[in-house]
């Protein structure tokens, strides 16, 4: 089981903010409002309310940088029961909230695009979709933004516990077909209730720990 030594909300950026030039690698989390981004991040860092969850869609209206295991020695991130690598989990604003004004939707979109285009340390984007539903037009647009910026993507199918085990293969096929992604793009089923999928997500992130920080090509 991956271990968390420390975690903190280090930076919060609004639409007019300058995004920080971080010293460690970043992985970003994108998804429509209420898909479970905050629940995922809380589960990943073993905290109940670090990222605020809400039944009200559109709660996250900023780009939030969570620093995990700051200054953890590399030797502690390998071997049996390793610590998570020193990195940033970047929570992007939720999209697709129908009741948001056109102005608000445009502001969220600008923040997301600006982050994807300017971050030098971003290694991959985790795109969250609800396993119970076919991907929406907003999900496909988000995937197009990720691809346009030549970024790797991993799909996280949230709320796995809401389906019977026998329903999951069909649901994952629907997601892959709906997004138009090949089998080269990983899809990780995840449940915030049972924490199934956490090890797979952290294993993907840990794979970036061996890459040199600060050498990402500018966009």
Backbone as JSON, one array per atom type, in Angstrom:
{
  "sequence": "XXXXXXXXXXXXXXXXXXXXXXXXXXXXXXXXXXXXXXXXXXXXXXXXXXXXXXXXXXXXXXXXXXXXXXXXXXXXXXXXXXXXXXXXXXXXXXXXXXXXXXXXXXXXXXXXXXXXXXXXXXXXXXXXXXXXXXXXXXXXXXXXXXXXXXXXXXXXXXXXXXXXXXXXXXXXXXXXXXXXXXXXXXXXXXXXXXXXXXXXXXXXXXXXXXXXXXXXXXX",
  "N": [[0.85, -1.2, 0.0], [0.57, 2.17, -0.88], [2.23, 4.88, 0.77], [1.55, 7.89, 2.55], [3.28, 10.59, 3.56], [3.11, 13.36, 3.92], [0.9, 16.05, 3.0], [-0.25, 18.95, 1.35], [-2.29, 21.77, 0.55], [-0.91, 23.75, -1.61], [-0.91, 25.83, -3.53], [-3.33, 28.0, -4.95], [-5.01, 28.86, -7.82], [-6.65, 31.36, -9.69], [-8.6, 32.62, -12.49], [-7.15, 34.83, -13.38], [-4.67, 34.4, -12.38], [-1.12, 33.75, -12.23], [0.28, 30.77, -13.15], [2.19, 28.6, -11.05], [5.7, 27.89, -11.43], [6.56, 24.96, -10.87], [8.69, 22.87, -8.81], [8.65, 20.17, -8.9], [7.31, 17.18, -10.51], [4.07, 17.18, -12.09], [0.73, 15.87, -11.99], [-2.42, 15.99, -13.46], [-5.95, 16.37, -12.77], [-8.95, 16.01, -14.36], [-12.39, 16.56, -15.13], [-15.99, 16.31, -15.42], [-18.34, 18.32, -13.52], [-19.13, 17.05, -10.32], [-18.22, 14.47, -10.81], [-16.49, 13.23, -9.16], [-13.88, 14.09, -8.52], [-12.76, 15.4, -6.25], [-13.29, 13.5, -4.25], [-11.71, 11.4, -5.16], [-9.09, 12.51, -4.98], [-8.94, 12.97, -2.2], [-9.08, 10.31, -1.31], [-6.72, 9.32, -2.45], [-4.71, 10.59, -1.0], [-5.3, 9.82, 1.5], [-6.96, 11.36, 3.18], [-9.78, 12.92, 4.7], [-11.07, 15.32, 4.03], [-9.42, 17.04, 2.56], [-9.48, 17.92, -0.15], [-12.31, 19.66, -0.99], [-15.48, 18.24, -0.96], [-18.73, 18.21, -2.47], [-22.3, 18.23, -2.78], [-23.18, 20.01, -4.51], [-22.82, 20.8, -7.8], [-19.96, 22.04, -9.64], [-18.28, 23.06, -7.7], [-15.47, 23.26, -7.48], [-13.67, 25.89, -8.55], [-11.26, 26.82, -9.16], [-7.75, 26.34, -9.95], [-6.12, 23.94, -8.25], [-3.25, 23.19, -6.43], [-1.88, 20.42, -5.01], [0.62, 19.45, -2.9], [2.4, 16.55, -2.49], [4.01, 14.5, -0.16], [6.35, 16.14, 0.35], [9.76, 16.73, -0.22], [10.45, 14.07, 0.15], [12.78, 11.47, 0.32], [14.17, 9.87, -2.57], [14.84, 7.21, -2.21], [12.94, 6.3, -0.47], [10.73, 5.92, -1.98], [10.65, 3.6, -3.36], [10.6, -0.01, -3.48], [9.17, -2.33, -1.06], [5.97, -1.46, 0.2], [6.09, 1.44, -0.44], [6.66, 5.04, -0.07], [4.57, 7.55, -1.48], [5.65, 9.35, -4.41], [7.38, 12.53, -4.3], [5.46, 15.0, -5.44], [3.07, 16.91, -7.43], [-0.42, 16.97, -7.19], [-2.78, 18.11, -9.29], [-5.73, 19.74, -9.26], [-8.19, 20.39, -11.49], [-10.7, 22.81, -12.57], [-14.1, 21.69, -12.42], [-16.13, 20.78, -15.23], [-18.95, 21.31, -17.49], [-21.21, 21.88, -15.97], [-24.51, 22.42, -16.02], [-26.08, 24.53, -15.04], [-24.41, 26.67, -14.73], [-23.4, 29.96, -15.65], [-22.89, 31.32, -18.98], [-20.67, 32.96, -18.99], [-19.26, 32.09, -16.71], [-18.72, 29.43, -17.44], [-17.04, 29.88, -19.62], [-14.88, 31.07, -18.32], [-13.94, 28.99, -16.68], [-13.16, 27.22, -18.69], [-11.09, 28.67, -19.92], [-9.2, 28.73, -17.85], [-8.53, 26.02, -17.62], [-7.51, 25.43, -20.2], [-5.37, 27.25, -20.28], [-3.74, 26.24, -18.23], [-3.08, 23.66, -19.22], [-1.63, 24.39, -21.47], [0.57, 25.8, -20.53], [1.92, 24.61, -18.36], [5.03, 23.33, -17.41], [5.77, 21.09, -16.12], [3.89, 19.12, -16.24], [2.95, 15.81, -16.47], [0.98, 13.9, -17.11], [-2.56, 13.67, -17.79], [-5.27, 12.83, -15.86], [-8.31, 11.83, -16.8], [-11.48, 11.96, -15.63], [-14.39, 10.02, -15.73], [-17.82, 9.12, -15.32], [-18.56, 5.88, -14.56], [-21.04, 4.81, -14.99], [-22.29, 6.03, -17.1], [-22.45, 6.99, -20.58], [-19.72, 8.7, -22.09], [-19.8, 12.29, -22.17], [-20.41, 15.1, -24.45], [-18.86, 17.17, -23.48], [-16.87, 15.74, -22.13], [-15.58, 14.56, -24.29], [-14.66, 16.84, -25.57], [-12.86, 17.77, -23.66], [-10.97, 15.73, -23.78], [-10.07, 16.17, -26.37], [-8.76, 18.66, -26.01], [-6.68, 17.85, -24.35], [-5.29, 16.1, -26.04], [-4.63, 17.91, -28.1], [-2.69, 19.39, -26.89], [-0.67, 17.61, -26.81], [-0.45, 15.75, -24.7], [-0.11, 12.94, -22.52], [-2.8, 10.73, -21.6], [-4.88, 9.32, -19.08], [-7.68, 7.4, -18.42], [-10.02, 7.56, -15.84], [-12.48, 5.65, -14.52], [-14.97, 6.47, -12.6], [-16.88, 5.76, -9.54], [-17.25, 3.01, -9.42], [-18.34, 1.23, -7.59], [-21.05, 1.53, -7.84], [-22.03, -0.12, -9.75], [-22.85, -3.52, -10.67], [-20.54, -6.24, -10.57], [-20.64, -7.75, -12.9], [-21.51, -5.93, -14.74], [-19.47, -4.21, -15.33], [-17.42, -4.72, -17.41], [-18.88, -4.17, -19.84], [-19.56, -1.51, -19.37], [-17.05, -0.27, -19.35], [-16.26, -0.72, -21.98], [-18.14, 0.86, -23.26], [-17.32, 3.38, -22.45], [-14.76, 3.52, -23.61], [-15.4, 3.33, -26.33], [-17.11, 5.55, -26.56], [-15.39, 7.69, -26.09], [-13.61, 7.29, -28.05], [-11.07, 6.11, -27.85], [-8.11, 4.12, -28.12], [-6.93, 0.83, -27.12], [-4.49, 1.44, -26.16], [-4.68, 3.53, -24.45], [-4.93, 3.75, -21.04], [-7.6, 2.6, -18.94], [-8.84, 3.03, -15.8], [-10.8, 1.54, -13.48], [-12.49, 2.93, -10.67], [-13.31, 3.28, -7.21], [-14.45, 5.4, -4.74], [-15.55, 4.58, -2.41], [-14.73, 1.9, -1.83], [-12.11, 2.11, -2.44], [-10.92, 0.77, -4.49], [-8.74, 0.56, -7.21], [-6.97, 2.55, -6.5], [-4.28, 1.74, -6.07], [-3.47, 1.15, -8.67], [-3.62, 3.66, -9.88], [-1.71, 5.14, -8.4], [0.51, 3.64, -9.08], [0.86, 4.3, -11.76], [1.47, 7.02, -11.51], [3.81, 6.88, -9.97], [5.52, 5.92, -11.85], [6.46, 8.13, -13.18], [8.26, 9.23, -11.49], [10.9, 8.58, -11.84], [11.72, 10.12, -13.92], [13.47, 13.06, -14.85], [12.9, 15.99, -13.03], [11.93, 19.23, -14.12], [12.76, 19.16, -16.73], [10.88, 19.22, -18.65], [9.52, 19.9, -21.83], [8.86, 23.19, -23.0], [5.56, 24.49, -23.68]],
  "CA": [[0.0, 0.0, 0.0], [1.35, 3.4, -0.95], [2.17, 5.63, 2.02], [1.55, 9.35, 2.45], [3.95, 11.21, 4.71], [2.58, 14.71, 4.1], [0.19, 16.63, 1.86], [-0.76, 20.28, 1.65], [-2.76, 22.61, -0.55], [0.19, 24.71, -1.65], [-1.21, 26.98, -4.38], [-4.66, 28.09, -5.54], [-4.94, 29.82, -8.92], [-7.86, 31.75, -10.37], [-8.48, 32.85, -13.93], [-6.16, 35.86, -13.66], [-3.42, 34.07, -11.69], [0.01, 33.17, -12.95], [0.51, 29.43, -12.61], [3.55, 28.48, -10.53], [6.68, 27.04, -12.1], [6.84, 24.07, -9.76], [9.98, 22.2, -8.81], [8.43, 18.73, -9.0], [6.39, 16.87, -11.6], [2.65, 17.35, -11.83], [-0.3, 15.11, -12.7], [-3.65, 16.78, -13.34], [-7.2, 15.64, -12.73], [-10.0, 16.75, -15.06], [-13.65, 15.84, -15.22], [-17.16, 17.16, -15.28], [-18.77, 18.58, -12.15], [-19.73, 15.94, -9.57], [-17.76, 13.15, -11.25], [-15.78, 12.61, -8.05], [-12.46, 14.44, -8.46], [-12.37, 15.67, -4.87], [-13.3, 12.22, -3.53], [-10.53, 10.66, -5.6], [-7.89, 13.11, -4.4], [-8.96, 12.67, -0.77], [-8.74, 8.89, -1.14], [-5.33, 9.12, -2.82], [-3.81, 11.09, 0.04], [-5.8, 9.29, 2.76], [-7.53, 12.44, 3.98], [-11.24, 12.95, 4.55], [-11.62, 16.55, 3.48], [-8.4, 17.95, 2.03], [-10.2, 18.5, -1.27], [-13.69, 19.79, -0.54], [-16.51, 17.59, -1.75], [-20.01, 18.88, -2.32], [-23.38, 17.75, -3.63], [-23.44, 21.11, -5.45], [-21.86, 20.76, -8.91], [-19.23, 23.27, -9.94], [-17.67, 23.58, -6.48], [-14.08, 23.63, -7.75], [-13.65, 26.95, -9.54], [-9.87, 27.25, -9.24], [-6.77, 25.27, -10.17], [-5.56, 23.71, -6.92], [-2.02, 22.39, -6.42], [-1.64, 19.69, -3.77], [1.98, 18.9, -2.83], [2.4, 15.27, -1.77], [5.3, 13.98, 0.32], [7.39, 17.12, 0.08], [11.14, 16.41, 0.15], [10.63, 12.66, 0.47], [13.94, 10.93, -0.41], [13.84, 8.92, -3.63], [15.0, 5.85, -1.7], [11.73, 5.92, 0.25], [9.62, 5.76, -2.92], [10.79, 2.31, -4.03], [10.61, -1.16, -2.58], [7.9, -2.77, -0.5], [5.23, -0.41, 0.92], [6.82, 2.7, -0.64], [5.98, 6.32, 0.04], [4.25, 8.17, -2.76], [6.72, 10.27, -4.8], [7.22, 13.97, -4.1], [4.87, 15.49, -6.67], [1.86, 17.72, -7.3], [-1.71, 16.57, -7.75], [-3.39, 19.38, -9.69], [-7.17, 19.6, -9.43], [-8.7, 21.39, -12.43], [-12.13, 23.09, -12.37], [-15.06, 20.81, -13.06], [-16.8, 21.38, -16.38], [-20.22, 20.7, -17.87], [-22.29, 22.18, -15.04], [-25.52, 23.03, -16.89], [-26.65, 25.75, -14.47], [-23.42, 27.75, -14.71], [-23.61, 30.95, -16.71], [-21.96, 31.24, -20.11], [-19.45, 33.64, -18.56], [-18.54, 31.21, -15.79], [-18.22, 28.3, -18.21], [-15.91, 30.36, -20.41], [-13.78, 31.32, -17.39], [-13.37, 27.69, -16.32], [-12.48, 26.69, -19.87], [-9.84, 29.4, -20.11], [-8.25, 28.28, -16.82], [-8.07, 24.67, -17.95], [-6.65, 25.53, -21.38], [-4.14, 27.95, -19.91], [-2.89, 25.32, -17.47], [-2.57, 22.61, -20.11], [-0.7, 24.96, -22.44], [1.73, 26.48, -19.94], [2.65, 23.85, -17.35], [6.24, 22.66, -17.9], [6.02, 19.89, -15.32], [2.76, 18.21, -16.35], [3.33, 14.53, -17.06], [-0.19, 13.24, -17.67], [-3.86, 14.13, -17.3], [-6.26, 11.81, -15.53], [-9.65, 12.29, -17.18], [-12.47, 11.2, -14.87], [-15.74, 9.89, -16.28], [-18.7, 8.28, -14.51], [-18.62, 4.56, -15.19], [-22.43, 4.44, -15.25], [-22.85, 6.76, -18.23], [-21.63, 7.21, -21.77], [-19.04, 10.0, -22.04], [-20.56, 13.41, -22.72], [-19.72, 15.95, -25.42], [-17.84, 17.9, -22.72], [-15.76, 14.81, -21.9], [-14.85, 14.41, -25.55], [-13.95, 18.1, -25.81], [-11.71, 17.79, -22.75], [-9.98, 14.82, -24.35], [-9.49, 16.86, -27.53], [-7.82, 19.65, -25.48], [-5.51, 17.12, -23.86], [-4.55, 15.63, -27.22], [-4.11, 19.06, -28.82], [-1.48, 19.82, -26.19], [0.28, 16.5, -26.88], [-0.26, 15.22, -23.35], [-0.64, 11.6, -22.26], [-4.05, 10.73, -20.85], [-5.35, 8.09, -18.45], [-9.1, 7.54, -18.08], [-10.45, 6.96, -14.58], [-13.92, 5.41, -14.51], [-15.33, 6.61, -11.19], [-18.13, 5.21, -9.0], [-17.31, 1.59, -9.77], [-19.18, 0.5, -6.63], [-22.46, 1.71, -8.19], [-22.4, -1.15, -10.71], [-22.54, -4.9, -10.36], [-19.29, -6.66, -11.2], [-20.92, -8.25, -14.25], [-21.81, -4.8, -15.62], [-18.3, -3.37, -15.52], [-16.79, -4.82, -18.74], [-19.68, -3.47, -20.84], [-19.46, -0.08, -19.09], [-15.72, 0.19, -19.78], [-16.29, -0.72, -23.44], [-18.93, 2.03, -23.65], [-16.46, 4.55, -22.24], [-13.69, 3.52, -24.62], [-16.03, 3.64, -27.62], [-17.64, 6.91, -26.52], [-14.28, 8.64, -26.17], [-12.83, 7.01, -29.26], [-9.67, 5.84, -27.49], [-7.66, 2.75, -28.36], [-6.51, 0.1, -25.93], [-3.23, 2.01, -25.68], [-5.04, 4.47, -23.38], [-5.4, 2.98, -19.89], [-8.82, 2.96, -18.22], [-8.75, 2.49, -14.44], [-12.04, 1.64, -12.7], [-12.18, 3.42, -9.33], [-14.41, 3.5, -6.26], [-14.05, 6.14, -3.54], [-16.07, 3.85, -1.26], [-13.9, 0.73, -1.54], [-10.73, 2.49, -2.81], [-10.43, -0.04, -5.6], [-8.14, 1.34, -8.28], [-5.96, 3.48, -6.01], [-2.93, 1.22, -6.3], [-3.17, 1.28, -10.09], [-3.4, 5.08, -10.16], [-0.42, 5.52, -7.83], [1.57, 2.97, -9.84], [1.08, 5.11, -12.96], [2.15, 8.26, -11.08], [5.17, 6.54, -9.53], [6.34, 5.71, -13.04], [7.05, 9.4, -13.6], [9.22, 9.68, -10.48], [12.26, 8.37, -12.33], [12.06, 11.13, -14.92], [14.07, 14.26, -14.25], [12.05, 17.17, -12.9], [12.46, 20.46, -14.68], [13.24, 19.01, -18.1], [9.75, 19.17, -19.57], [9.62, 20.88, -22.91], [7.85, 24.23, -22.91], [4.5, 24.42, -24.66]],
  "C": [[0.88, 1.25, 0.0], [1.17, 4.21, 0.32], [2.3, 7.13, 1.77], [2.17, 9.92, 3.71], [3.39, 12.6, 4.99], [1.84, 15.13, 2.84], [-0.33, 17.99, 2.28], [-1.27, 20.95, 0.38], [-1.8, 23.78, -0.62], [-0.16, 25.97, -2.43], [-2.62, 26.87, -4.93], [-4.64, 29.19, -6.59], [-6.32, 30.07, -9.52], [-7.58, 32.09, -11.82], [-7.41, 33.88, -14.27], [-4.79, 35.57, -13.03], [-2.35, 33.62, -12.67], [0.29, 31.81, -12.33], [1.95, 29.29, -12.16], [4.42, 27.59, -11.41], [7.21, 26.09, -11.04], [8.17, 23.34, -9.93], [9.86, 20.68, -8.95], [7.4, 18.45, -10.1], [4.94, 16.94, -11.13], [1.83, 16.3, -12.59], [-1.61, 15.85, -12.43], [-4.88, 15.88, -13.4], [-8.3, 16.51, -13.32], [-11.26, 15.9, -15.1], [-14.82, 16.77, -15.01], [-17.54, 17.31, -13.8], [-19.47, 17.36, -11.57], [-19.31, 14.55, -10.06], [-16.95, 12.45, -10.18], [-14.31, 12.94, -7.97], [-11.99, 14.65, -7.02], [-12.32, 14.38, -4.05], [-12.1, 11.38, -3.89], [-9.28, 11.19, -4.94], [-7.82, 12.84, -2.9], [-8.57, 11.22, -0.5], [-7.27, 8.64, -1.42], [-4.38, 9.52, -1.71], [-4.27, 10.68, 1.44], [-6.24, 10.4, 3.72], [-9.03, 12.5, 3.72], [-11.73, 14.19, 3.83], [-10.56, 17.54, 3.04], [-8.97, 18.69, 0.82], [-11.68, 18.51, -0.9], [-14.64, 19.1, -1.5], [-17.84, 18.29, -1.5], [-21.03, 18.22, -3.23], [-23.75, 18.8, -4.66], [-22.4, 21.08, -6.56], [-21.17, 22.1, -9.08], [-18.53, 23.87, -8.74], [-16.24, 24.06, -6.73], [-14.05, 24.66, -8.88], [-12.24, 27.53, -9.69], [-9.02, 26.06, -9.63], [-6.01, 25.11, -8.86], [-4.37, 22.75, -6.99], [-1.82, 21.75, -5.05], [-0.24, 19.07, -3.82], [1.96, 17.66, -1.93], [3.82, 14.88, -1.41], [6.48, 14.88, -0.04], [8.74, 16.68, 0.64], [11.32, 14.97, 0.63], [11.8, 12.1, -0.33], [13.5, 9.88, -1.43], [13.92, 7.48, -3.13], [13.75, 5.36, -0.98], [10.56, 5.64, -0.68], [9.71, 4.45, -3.69], [10.76, 1.2, -3.0], [9.22, -1.48, -2.06], [7.28, -1.67, 0.34], [5.92, 0.95, 0.79], [5.97, 3.92, -0.29], [5.65, 6.8, -1.37], [5.37, 9.14, -3.12], [6.36, 11.71, -4.47], [6.72, 14.56, -5.42], [3.67, 16.38, -6.37], [0.67, 17.02, -7.94], [-2.45, 17.87, -8.04], [-4.85, 19.15, -10.05], [-7.69, 20.73, -10.31], [-10.19, 21.64, -12.19], [-13.01, 22.08, -13.08], [-15.77, 21.52, -14.2], [-18.16, 20.72, -16.59], [-21.36, 20.93, -16.92], [-23.35, 23.01, -15.77], [-26.02, 24.37, -16.36], [-25.65, 26.91, -14.37], [-23.69, 28.7, -15.87], [-22.59, 30.76, -17.83], [-20.63, 31.86, -19.73], [-18.6, 32.76, -17.66], [-17.94, 30.02, -16.53], [-16.98, 28.7, -19.03], [-14.69, 30.57, -19.53], [-13.11, 30.01, -16.99], [-12.58, 27.11, -17.48], [-11.14, 27.36, -20.11], [-8.78, 28.96, -19.09], [-7.66, 26.92, -17.18], [-7.11, 24.72, -19.15], [-5.31, 26.18, -21.06], [-3.19, 27.03, -19.15], [-2.27, 24.27, -18.38], [-1.48, 23.14, -21.05], [0.6, 25.47, -21.81], [2.52, 25.65, -18.92], [3.84, 23.12, -17.98], [6.48, 21.32, -17.21], [4.91, 18.84, -15.44], [3.14, 16.95, -17.11], [2.16, 13.79, -17.7], [-1.44, 13.87, -17.09], [-4.73, 12.91, -17.05], [-7.63, 12.4, -15.83], [-10.68, 11.39, -16.51], [-13.81, 11.21, -15.59], [-16.53, 8.94, -15.39], [-18.9, 6.96, -15.22], [-20.04, 4.16, -15.59], [-22.99, 5.04, -16.53], [-21.89, 6.82, -19.41], [-20.96, 8.57, -21.67], [-19.84, 11.08, -22.75], [-19.74, 14.16, -23.77], [-18.62, 16.75, -24.73], [-16.63, 17.02, -22.42], [-14.91, 14.67, -23.16], [-14.08, 15.69, -25.89], [-12.72, 18.2, -24.92], [-10.6, 16.89, -23.29], [-9.3, 15.46, -25.57], [-8.47, 17.91, -27.08], [-6.53, 18.98, -25.04], [-4.64, 16.68, -25.04], [-3.92, 16.78, -27.98], [-2.8, 19.55, -28.21], [-0.45, 18.7, -26.05], [0.6, 15.91, -25.5], [-0.8, 13.79, -23.26], [-1.92, 11.7, -21.43], [-4.32, 9.34, -20.28], [-6.81, 8.33, -18.07], [-9.35, 6.86, -16.74], [-11.97, 6.86, -14.6], [-14.38, 5.37, -13.06], [-16.64, 5.9, -10.85], [-18.35, 3.75, -9.4], [-18.26, 0.82, -8.86], [-20.67, 0.62, -6.94], [-22.95, 0.66, -9.18], [-22.12, -2.53, -10.15], [-21.26, -5.3, -11.11], [-19.51, -7.1, -12.64], [-21.18, -7.13, -15.25], [-20.56, -4.01, -16.03], [-17.65, -3.51, -16.9], [-17.55, -4.07, -19.83], [-19.57, -1.96, -20.65], [-18.13, 0.47, -19.56], [-15.63, 0.24, -21.31], [-17.05, 0.5, -23.96], [-18.1, 3.3, -23.52], [-15.4, 4.64, -23.33], [-14.24, 3.9, -25.99], [-16.5, 5.09, -27.66], [-16.57, 7.97, -26.62], [-13.43, 8.44, -27.42], [-11.36, 6.78, -28.97], [-9.33, 4.37, -27.72], [-7.26, 2.09, -27.04], [-5.17, 0.58, -25.39], [-3.47, 3.01, -24.55], [-5.59, 3.68, -22.21], [-6.74, 3.51, -19.37], [-8.77, 2.25, -16.87], [-10.1, 2.64, -13.75], [-11.7, 2.01, -11.26], [-13.45, 3.58, -8.5], [-13.86, 4.24, -5.05], [-14.52, 5.41, -2.28], [-15.16, 2.71, -0.86], [-12.42, 0.99, -1.76], [-10.11, 1.56, -3.84], [-9.9, 0.87, -6.7], [-7.04, 2.27, -7.81], [-4.54, 3.01, -6.3], [-2.52, 1.38, -7.76], [-2.86, 2.73, -10.45], [-2.04, 5.52, -9.64], [0.74, 4.85, -8.58], [1.9, 3.75, -11.12], [1.87, 6.37, -12.6], [3.59, 7.97, -10.7], [6.1, 6.31, -10.71], [7.01, 6.97, -13.55], [8.15, 9.87, -12.66], [10.66, 9.52, -10.96], [12.68, 9.36, -13.39], [12.54, 12.38, -14.22], [13.08, 15.4, -14.21], [12.74, 18.37, -13.54], [12.91, 20.35, -16.12], [12.1, 18.94, -19.11], [9.88, 20.26, -20.62], [8.54, 21.94, -22.76], [6.81, 24.08, -24.0], [4.31, 25.78, -25.31]]
}
